[in-house]
Amino acid sequence: MPDDVLVERAGAVAVVRLNRPDRRNAFNAAMGRALSAAYEECDGDDAVRAVVLTGTPPAFCAGADLSAGERTFADPGAGFQASGISFPAWRVRKPVIAAVNGHAIGIGLTLALQCDIRVMADDAKYGVVQARKAVVGDAYSHWVLPRLVGISRAAEILLTGATFDGRRAYELGLCSQVLAPDRVLDAAHELAADLAEYTAPLSVAASKELLWSSFDLDRAEVGRRETSIHLDLMAHEDVLEAGRAHAENRPPAWTGRVSSTGPITT
């Protein structure tokens, strides 16, 4: 895997690190391919139970690589896709937590929005600034943002292209925690480790897929799918192991493996 995205393992947690620190982790096509490959690798590895996405300091991701100057957005290249990556975070069948440890601008922020949970630095700069670059938000931001924060706040973020700090990001509903920059990665890793140990892998994979699909389903269909998922999971050994672990006051030893299930198709 190219060095501009690194994958580090700590137990059952994989830390995926954007790694172009000399460019403040500015995003380019090579990084997009590497990030997609990293996510796909984590998805297929049953030993990985949770994923943390972060950036090598001093930033999380400063946005698109602007080294082409005024031609940056004028020459999209053959096969351009605004999605940025072909295997987004929501397709990973494990929780993906963004440890946004510094500035996240443009696609730097929209990639973080694809994650399930975000922990953000309080003093960093954030914004989907593309309207001020004569383009529009990317990486499915027009699909994700209204689901996260509602139409009105999504419009404020996308249409103004304004930047804001972590405290405002928390007020807008973009993250679940806002912390000092040096605490962001540790907090995200602690959450990931807890999820990796105590949540059942098949339950997490099923719940994640239903969550990301739910806005495209009606109430009756969500209810039908919840029932179907329950019946499948109730027939698995892990539901008995959960009861045993609780009675014995110990961490569960899950045997369910997401590699035995179909991929997330959302």
C-alpha positions as CSV (number, residue, x, y, z in Angstrom):
1,M,0.0,0.0,0.0
2,P,1.4,3.5,-0.9
3,D,2.9,5.4,2.1
4,D,0.3,8.2,1.8
5,V,-2.1,5.9,3.6
6,L,-0.8,3.7,6.5
7,V,-2.6,0.9,8.3
8,E,-1.4,0.1,11.8
9,R,-2.8,-2.6,14.0
10,A,-3.3,-2.5,17.8
11,G,-5.1,-5.7,18.8
12,A,-8.5,-5.8,17.1
13,V,-8.4,-2.1,16.1
14,A,-6.9,-0.9,12.8
15,V,-5.8,2.7,12.6
16,V,-5.9,4.0,9.0
17,R,-3.7,7.1,8.8
18,L,-3.7,9.7,6.0
19,N,0.0,10.3,5.6
20,R,1.2,13.2,3.5
21,P,2.2,15.4,6.4
22,D,4.3,17.7,4.2
23,R,1.1,18.6,2.3
24,R,-1.1,18.5,5.4
25,N,-2.4,15.2,4.1
26,A,-3.9,16.9,1.1
27,F,-6.1,14.5,-0.9
28,N,-5.2,13.3,-4.4
29,A,-6.2,10.4,-6.6
30,A,-3.5,8.1,-5.3
31,M,-4.6,8.7,-1.7
32,G,-8.2,8.0,-2.7
33,R,-7.1,4.6,-4.2
34,A,-5.0,3.8,-1.1
35,L,-7.8,4.7,1.3
36,S,-10.3,2.6,-0.6
37,A,-7.8,-0.4,-0.5
38,A,-7.2,0.1,3.3
39,Y,-11.0,0.1,4.0
40,E,-11.5,-3.0,1.8
41,E,-8.6,-4.7,3.6
42,C,-10.1,-3.9,7.0
43,D,-13.6,-5.1,5.9
44,G,-12.3,-8.5,4.8
45,D,-10.1,-9.2,7.8
46,D,-12.1,-10.8,10.6
47,A,-9.3,-10.0,13.1
48,V,-10.2,-6.3,12.6
49,R,-13.2,-5.4,14.7
50,A,-13.1,-1.6,14.6
51,V,-11.4,1.0,12.4
52,V,-10.1,4.5,13.3
53,L,-9.4,7.0,10.5
54,T,-7.0,9.8,11.4
55,G,-4.3,11.9,9.9
56,T,-0.6,12.3,10.5
57,P,-0.1,15.7,12.3
58,P,-0.3,18.6,11.7
59,A,-3.7,18.0,10.1
60,F,-6.4,15.5,9.5
61,C,-6.7,16.4,5.8
62,A,-6.4,19.9,4.4
63,G,-8.6,19.1,1.4
64,A,-7.8,18.6,-2.2
65,D,-4.2,18.8,-3.3
66,L,-3.9,22.3,-4.8
67,S,-0.5,21.9,-6.3
68,A,-2.0,22.3,-9.8
69,G,-2.9,25.9,-9.0
70,E,-5.8,27.4,-10.9
71,R,-6.1,24.1,-12.9
72,T,-6.9,22.0,-9.8
73,F,-10.6,21.9,-10.4
74,A,-10.5,22.7,-14.1
75,D,-8.9,19.5,-15.3
76,P,-10.8,16.6,-13.7
77,G,-9.1,13.9,-15.7
78,A,-10.6,10.9,-17.4
79,G,-13.1,8.9,-15.3
80,F,-13.5,11.6,-12.7
81,Q,-15.9,10.6,-9.8
82,A,-16.8,13.1,-7.1
83,S,-17.1,10.3,-4.7
84,G,-13.4,10.5,-4.0
85,I,-13.0,6.8,-3.1
86,S,-14.6,3.7,-4.4
87,F,-15.0,1.9,-1.1
88,P,-16.4,4.4,1.4
89,A,-16.4,4.0,5.2
90,W,-20.0,2.9,5.4
91,R,-19.2,-0.2,3.4
92,V,-16.8,-1.5,6.0
93,R,-18.7,-4.0,8.1
94,K,-17.2,-2.8,11.3
95,P,-17.5,0.6,13.1
96,V,-15.4,3.3,11.5
97,I,-14.5,6.2,13.9
98,A,-12.9,9.4,12.5
99,A,-10.3,10.8,14.9
100,V,-10.3,14.3,13.3
101,N,-7.1,15.5,15.0
102,G,-6.6,18.7,13.0
103,H,-7.9,20.8,10.1
104,A,-10.4,19.0,7.8
105,I,-11.4,21.1,4.8
106,G,-13.4,20.2,1.7
107,I,-12.9,16.5,1.0
108,G,-11.0,16.2,4.2
109,L,-14.2,16.8,6.1
110,T,-16.5,15.0,3.7
111,L,-14.4,11.8,4.0
112,A,-14.8,12.1,7.8
113,L,-18.6,12.4,7.4
114,Q,-18.6,9.0,5.7
115,C,-17.5,7.4,9.0
116,D,-20.0,6.2,11.6
117,I,-18.7,8.3,14.5
118,R,-16.5,11.4,14.7
119,V,-14.3,12.7,17.5
120,M,-13.0,16.2,16.5
121,A,-10.3,18.6,17.7
122,D,-11.8,21.7,19.3
123,D,-9.4,24.3,17.8
124,A,-9.1,22.9,14.2
125,K,-10.7,24.5,11.2
126,Y,-13.5,22.6,9.3
127,G,-15.7,23.3,6.3
128,V,-17.1,22.0,3.1
129,V,-15.7,25.0,1.2
130,Q,-16.3,23.8,-2.4
131,A,-18.9,26.5,-3.2
132,R,-16.1,29.0,-2.7
133,K,-14.0,27.1,-5.2
134,A,-16.8,27.2,-7.9
135,V,-17.6,23.5,-7.4
136,V,-19.8,21.6,-5.0
137,G,-19.4,19.3,-1.9
138,D,-18.2,15.8,-2.8
139,A,-17.8,12.3,-1.3
140,Y,-21.6,12.0,-1.1
141,S,-21.9,15.0,1.2
142,H,-25.3,16.0,-0.2
143,W,-26.5,12.5,0.9
144,V,-24.7,12.2,4.2
145,L,-25.1,15.7,5.7
146,P,-28.9,16.0,5.6
147,R,-29.1,12.7,7.4
148,L,-26.6,13.8,10.0
149,V,-27.8,17.3,10.7
150,G,-31.0,18.0,8.8
151,I,-31.6,20.1,5.6
152,S,-31.2,23.5,7.2
153,R,-27.9,22.9,8.8
154,A,-26.7,21.0,5.8
155,A,-27.6,24.0,3.7
156,E,-25.6,26.3,6.0
157,I,-22.6,24.1,5.6
158,L,-22.8,23.4,1.9
159,L,-24.1,26.6,0.5
160,T,-22.1,29.1,2.5
161,G,-18.8,27.1,2.2
162,A,-17.9,28.7,5.6
163,T,-15.3,27.4,8.0
164,F,-15.9,26.8,11.7
165,D,-14.1,25.3,14.7
166,G,-14.7,22.1,16.6
167,R,-17.1,23.6,19.1
168,R,-19.3,24.8,16.2
169,A,-19.0,21.4,14.6
170,Y,-20.4,19.9,17.8
171,E,-23.2,22.4,17.9
172,L,-24.1,21.5,14.3
173,G,-24.2,17.8,15.2
174,L,-21.2,16.7,13.1
175,C,-19.4,14.9,16.0
176,S,-20.2,13.1,19.2
177,Q,-17.1,14.5,21.1
178,V,-14.9,17.6,20.7
179,L,-11.6,17.5,22.6
180,A,-8.2,19.0,22.7
181,P,-6.2,17.9,19.6
182,D,-3.8,15.7,21.6
183,R,-6.7,13.8,23.1
184,V,-8.7,13.0,19.9
185,L,-6.9,9.9,18.7
186,D,-6.7,8.3,22.2
187,A,-10.4,8.9,22.7
188,A,-11.3,7.4,19.3
189,H,-9.0,4.4,20.0
190,E,-10.6,3.8,23.4
191,L,-14.0,3.8,21.9
192,A,-12.9,1.5,19.1
193,A,-11.3,-0.9,21.5
194,D,-14.4,-1.1,23.6
195,L,-16.6,-1.8,20.5
196,A,-14.1,-4.4,19.4
197,E,-14.2,-6.3,22.6
198,Y,-17.8,-6.0,23.7
199,T,-20.0,-5.8,20.6
200,A,-20.9,-8.8,18.6
201,P,-19.5,-8.5,15.0
202,L,-22.5,-9.9,13.2
203,S,-24.8,-7.5,15.2
204,V,-22.7,-4.5,14.4
205,A,-22.5,-5.3,10.7
206,A,-26.2,-5.8,10.4
207,S,-27.1,-2.7,12.4
208,K,-24.6,-0.6,10.5
209,E,-26.1,-1.7,7.1
210,L,-29.6,-1.0,8.3
211,L,-28.7,2.4,9.7
212,W,-27.1,3.6,6.5
213,S,-30.0,2.2,4.5
214,S,-32.8,3.4,6.7
215,F,-33.5,6.8,5.1
216,D,-34.2,5.1,1.9
217,L,-36.7,2.7,3.5
218,D,-40.2,3.2,4.9
219,R,-41.2,2.4,8.4
220,A,-42.7,-0.9,7.6
221,E,-39.6,-2.1,5.7
222,V,-37.3,-1.1,8.6
223,G,-39.5,-3.1,11.0
224,R,-39.5,-6.1,8.6
225,R,-35.7,-6.0,8.4
226,E,-35.2,-5.6,12.1
227,T,-37.4,-8.8,12.6
228,S,-35.5,-10.7,10.0
229,I,-32.1,-9.7,11.5
230,H,-33.2,-10.6,15.0
231,L,-34.3,-14.1,13.8
232,D,-31.0,-14.6,12.1
233,L,-28.9,-13.5,15.1
234,M,-31.0,-15.4,17.6
235,A,-30.1,-18.6,15.8
236,H,-26.4,-17.9,16.2
237,E,-24.1,-19.2,19.0
238,D,-23.1,-15.6,19.9
239,V,-26.5,-14.9,21.4
240,L,-25.9,-17.7,23.9
241,E,-22.3,-16.5,24.5
242,A,-23.6,-13.0,25.3
243,G,-25.7,-14.5,28.1
244,R,-22.9,-16.6,29.4
245,A,-20.4,-13.7,29.4
246,H,-22.9,-11.5,31.3
247,A,-23.6,-14.2,33.9
248,E,-19.9,-14.9,34.4
249,N,-18.9,-11.2,34.4
250,R,-16.3,-11.5,31.6
251,P,-15.7,-10.2,28.1
252,P,-17.6,-12.3,25.5
253,A,-15.7,-14.7,23.1
254,W,-17.6,-14.0,19.9
255,T,-17.5,-16.7,17.1
256,G,-19.4,-14.7,14.5
257,R,-17.4,-13.6,11.5
258,V,-18.5,-10.9,9.0
259,S,-16.6,-12.7,6.3
260,S,-19.4,-15.2,6.3
261,T,-22.0,-12.5,5.5
262,G,-22.6,-10.6,2.3
263,P,-21.0,-7.2,1.8
264,I,-22.7,-4.0,2.7
265,T,-24.4,-2.8,-0.5
266,T,-25.5,0.7,0.4
